[in-house]
Amino acid sequence: MTNSGGQQDYAYIDDDARLEAFCHELGEASYCAIDTEFIRESTYYPELALIQIASDQLLACIDPLAITDLGPLAELLVKDSLLKVFHSSSQDLEILYQKFGKVPFPVFDTQLAAAVLGYSHQISYADLVQQVTGVQLEKKHTRANWMRRPLSRDELDYAMDDVRYLLAVYQELDGRLESTGRRAWIARDLQAMSDTDNYRVDLDQLWKRLRGVQKLKGEKLQIASDLCRWREQQAQQQNRPRRWIMKDDVIIEIARQQPADTGALSRIPELSDKSVKRHGEKLLKIVSAAGRIDASQWPRHDKMKTLNPEQMALGDCLMGLCRMFADNNDISLATLATRKDIDNLILNQKSSRLTQGWRFVMVGEQLLEFIHGQSVISVQDQAIKLEPR
């Protein structure tokens, strides 16, 4: 089946033989654009519904629900000679990693490239396409049920637009990265996007995402952490959203009240009788086990650090320098640095985004030189400058 979504026909691939042939032909390309459609409202793992791919010569919509062997595509996703282009890639990379067990590599993210080229902070795909190509994308199928079959022609055309114009955007941005000498700025960030650690759940750190967890400490915080671990494992095993297993508020209340028996557990607000009957014994074991863990092993909140008056003044200077660097490089200050980034740089250099990736290349290294007294601020024609000391 072939449909037309505007400028170029695309193939709808829904069998193994056509996928293998498509992947063989795509393997000769040097780059391609990729996007995915998925559903995750009622599952823990996102359900991959469509994979859209475009190269200079090929344009296809792949139906992973109909194809039994996606192996040829999995091989292409990690082929060194084929650059995979995404926009705002994190969700697509996570889904493809969960589907294939490997993160696509090498990759290019047009949102990241746009950030260092002066476009607005975290620019959307539609806005970037409009600014680069002049095309105004339609938004009428943003809530489509991508798992439904058959999908309408309009829905497929809409999905294909997510890669149809992505190549033109990539070509424009890559050319500007080359002409401005900024390609090297994002090389490390792009490489890091393919690190599998980014897409693995750290069970020991889940408690930090709990709403209201700041109220807990000591043994109660240990209980909350263990309950988060149990909930995550249940959600994975049942493939259900974690909130369907147990809400954050319930975890906080169990940790706070530390119920010792089923009766006390049943009085926890919003904990259903069904959950008590099904999981009550396990929940009570988690509560009681926390007290047997050595207190030195209990999780602890990060210590809140505050700036002293001298550091506050230094932060003001650094913020002014960031504004100068942002203006000089035609980048919005919001994209380059926040006051939190500045404060973290002063308090703990490793935790600040200004010590990482393109931000370090553009401004971080020079800010550290200023902090260490290796450079000074001067003023010329009412404009500040940073000069070697």
HUDATA-V973144 format. One record per run of one state. SS is the DSSP state (H for helix, E for strand, - for the rest). FROM is the first residue (numbers start at 1). TO is the last residue. Records with the same first field share a line. If there is no record, write none. Layout:
SS=FROM-TO  FROM-TO
This chain:
-=1-1  5-8  14-15  27-30  40-46  55-58  63-70  78-82  87-89  101-106  116-124  134-152  165-165  181-182  193-195  200-202  210-212  216-217  239-241  246-247  258-261  267-272  291-294  298-308  329-332  337-338  348-348  352-352  356-356  372-374  381-382  389-389
E=2-4  9-13  31-39  47-54  59-62  83-86  107-109  375-380  383-388
H=16-26  71-77  90-100  110-115  125-133  153-164  166-180  183-192  196-199  203-209  213-215  218-238  242-245  248-257  262-266  273-290  295-297  309-328  333-336  339-347  349-351  353-355  357-371
